[in-house]
Amino acid sequence: MTPQVVLEIIDQARRKEARSGIFLQQLREKAACLPSSVTIDGYQPATSLFQFAVEYIEMAPRLIECVEACAREAGKAELFAPFVDAATQYFTRPSALIVKYDGLDGLLIRAYLCHRLMEEMYENNRSIRASDLVDLEATRANLLTHQLIGEPFSNELDDAITITVLQIAGTPDYYELNLDPFVEQVNNAAWDWMRHYWENLLVRNHIRFSLGSGIA
């Protein structure tokens, strides 16, 4: 899979949405019952959520590309390959849990799995975890997507992620690995655009979390 292939899948889903409007209607309903800790500025909250969702989806293949490239440059491609393969297969070979969901709502689920897998990958290694590669705003973007997908299904997805991570990196050996070379590659200026884009996803779409938020 290349990012372009997934972007073409996304483009097809957007064209389908333009004809049906189903996903936008779903987001209108979601916007009306978001937690009080989430505020959407402006008079069209569903439109802000729609644009957020599309950008969140589009970031998934780019995140996969970044992790794969940085692992290769750091000489750790083999170690990160299971994460890259699992994230890729969410789009190319979805499990029975998500295969029935198509359109943008289905892609949002796949992107959520991808982003959450990478987040857990970071959390399960000491050197990556200490580097603060995952910005708070990126974590909040995942939390918002959790809400948009809706419980209890989003909790089932989180459970699936936990199982996958345990299968790939559920040992103390992985946690203790020195992955500073990977961290250095991710912090390379060549990937600044992606971090900036990802970390400002909420702000760019006029979405903010209140201080002391129960889901922040």
C-alpha positions in Angstrom: 0.0 0.0 0.0 1.1 3.5 -0.7 -0.5 6.7 0.7 -1.7 7.5 -2.8 -3.7 4.2 -2.9 -5.5 5.0 0.4 -6.0 8.6 -0.7 -7.8 7.3 -3.8 -10.0 5.1 -1.6 -10.8 8.2 0.5 -11.6 10.2 -2.7 -14.0 7.5 -3.8 -15.7 7.6 -0.4 -16.0 11.4 -0.6 -17.6 11.2 -4.0 -20.1 8.7 -2.6 -20.7 11.0 0.4 -21.4 13.9 -2.0 -24.2 11.9 -3.5 -25.7 10.6 -0.3 -24.9 13.0 2.5 -25.2 10.1 5.0 -22.0 10.8 6.9 -22.7 14.5 7.3 -26.1 13.7 8.7 -24.5 11.3 11.1 -22.2 14.0 12.3 -25.1 16.5 12.7 -26.5 14.0 15.2 -23.2 13.5 16.9 -22.6 17.2 17.2 -25.8 17.6 19.1 -24.7 15.1 21.8 -21.0 15.6 22.2 -19.6 15.9 25.8 -19.8 19.4 27.3 -16.0 19.4 27.4 -15.9 19.6 23.6 -16.6 23.0 22.0 -17.0 23.7 18.3 -16.8 27.4 17.4 -18.9 28.6 14.6 -22.4 28.1 13.4 -21.9 24.8 11.5 -20.4 22.3 14.0 -21.3 19.3 11.7 -19.2 20.8 8.9 -16.2 21.3 11.3 -16.6 17.7 12.4 -16.8 16.6 8.8 -13.6 18.3 7.8 -11.9 17.1 11.0 -12.9 13.5 10.1 -11.7 13.7 6.5 -8.3 15.2 7.6 -8.0 12.6 10.4 -8.6 9.8 7.8 -6.1 11.4 5.3 -3.4 11.5 8.0 -3.5 7.7 8.5 -1.6 6.7 5.4 0.9 9.6 5.9 1.5 8.5 9.4 2.2 4.9 8.2 4.6 6.3 5.6 6.4 8.4 8.2 6.8 5.5 10.7 8.0 3.2 7.9 10.5 5.7 6.5 11.9 6.6 9.9 12.3 3.0 10.9 14.2 2.3 7.7 16.5 5.3 8.1 17.1 4.2 11.7 18.0 0.7 10.7 14.9 -0.6 12.6 12.6 -1.5 9.7 12.3 -5.2 10.7 11.2 -4.2 14.2 8.5 -1.8 13.1 7.3 -3.9 10.1 4.6 -5.6 12.2 3.1 -2.3 13.2 3.2 -0.9 9.6 1.7 -4.1 8.3 -1.1 -4.2 10.8 -2.0 -0.5 10.2 -1.9 -1.0 6.5 -4.3 -4.0 6.7 -6.9 -2.0 8.4 -7.5 -0.4 5.0 -6.5 -3.2 2.6 -7.7 -6.3 4.5 -10.2 -5.1 7.2 -11.3 -7.6 9.8 -14.8 -9.0 10.2 -15.3 -6.4 12.9 -15.2 -3.5 10.5 -15.5 -4.9 7.0 -19.3 -4.1 6.9 -18.7 -0.4 7.4 -18.0 1.5 4.1 -18.0 5.1 3.1 -16.4 7.8 5.2 -17.7 6.3 8.4 -15.9 3.1 7.6 -12.7 4.9 6.8 -12.9 6.8 10.0 -13.0 3.5 11.9 -10.0 2.3 10.0 -8.1 5.5 10.5 -8.9 5.4 14.3 -7.4 1.9 14.5 -4.3 3.0 12.7 -3.8 6.1 14.8 -4.5 4.3 18.0 -2.1 1.4 17.1 0.7 3.9 16.5 -0.1 5.7 19.8 0.1 2.4 21.7 3.3 1.6 19.9 4.8 4.8 21.2 3.5 4.1 24.7 5.0 0.6 24.9 8.6 1.7 24.5 10.5 3.6 27.1 12.7 5.7 24.8 9.8 6.7 22.5 7.5 7.4 25.4 10.1 9.7 27.0 10.5 11.6 23.8 7.0 13.1 23.8 6.5 12.3 20.1 2.7 12.1 20.7 1.4 15.6 21.2 -1.5 16.1 23.6 -3.6 17.5 20.8 -3.0 14.4 18.7 -4.2 12.3 21.7 -7.3 14.5 22.0 -8.0 14.0 18.3 -8.1 10.2 19.0 -10.4 10.8 21.9 -12.8 12.9 19.8 -12.8 10.2 17.1 -13.6 7.7 19.9 -16.7 9.8 20.6 -17.7 10.2 17.0 -17.5 6.4 16.4 -19.6 5.9 19.5 -19.5 3.5 22.4 -19.6 0.6 23.0 -18.2 -0.1 19.5 -15.2 2.3 20.0 -14.4 0.4 23.2 -14.4 -2.9 21.2 -11.9 -1.3 18.8 -9.7 -0.2 21.7 -9.8 -3.8 23.0 -8.7 -5.1 19.5 -5.8 -2.6 19.5 -4.7 -3.9 23.0 -4.7 -7.4 21.7 -2.7 -6.5 18.6 -0.1 -4.6 20.6 0.3 -7.4 23.1 0.9 -9.8 20.2 3.5 -7.5 18.6 5.2 -5.9 21.5 3.8 -7.3 24.7 7.2 -8.1 26.3 9.5 -6.2 28.6 12.2 -6.6 25.9 10.4 -4.3 23.6 9.8 -1.7 26.3 13.5 -1.6 27.2 14.8 -1.3 23.6 16.8 1.8 22.9 14.9 3.3 20.0 16.6 6.7 20.1 17.7 6.4 16.5 14.0 6.1 15.5 13.1 9.1 17.6 15.9 11.1 16.0 14.5 10.3 12.5 10.9 11.2 13.5 12.2 14.5 14.8 14.0 15.2 11.6 13.0 18.5 10.0 11.7 16.6 6.9 8.7 15.4 9.0 8.0 18.8 10.7 5.1 19.4 8.4 3.4 16.2 9.4 3.8 16.9 13.1 2.6 20.5 12.8 -0.4 19.3 10.6 -1.4 16.5 13.1 -0.9 18.6 16.2 -3.1 21.4 14.9 -5.9 19.3 13.5 -8.4 20.3 16.2 -7.5 24.0 16.2 -7.7 24.2 12.4 -11.2 22.9 12.5 -12.4 25.2 15.3 -12.6 22.4 17.9 -11.4 22.8 21.4 -11.4 20.9 24.7 -12.2 22.6 28.0 -9.5 22.5 30.7 -10.2 19.7 33.1 -12.1 17.8 30.4 -13.2 14.4 31.5 -12.0 12.9 28.2 -8.8 14.9 27.8 
